[in-house]
Amino acid sequence: MLRKVLLGAAFVASATIATGAQAQITIAVAGPMTGDIAAFGQQMRDGAEQAIKDINAAGGVLGQQITLQIYDDSCVPAQAVTVANQI
């Protein structure tokens, strides 16, 4: 039984290496996307989007592409805790 499990694991590992399986790297940005200081949040979003665009255009990180997840905390402490827990 153990031999079958080890052979199965070796097959999966070799198939993964042979196909060059890639995963995406997700970066989270949390900030005031709405509310009184939404302009600051928009700057955060724009900067993160441009950085990710540049990195992905250069081949990503170790061949993996980066994706961006935006979270809005409206600069409200209670909402920021909720957003932090989501991330």
MOBEL-V810042 format. One record per helix or strand of 3 or more residues. SS is the DSSP state (alpha for helix, beta for strand). FROM is the first residue (numbers start at 1). TO is the last residue. Records with the same first field share a line. If there is no record, write none. Layout:
SS=FROM-TO, FROM-TO
This chain:
alpha=2-19, 38-57, 77-86
beta=25-31, 66-72
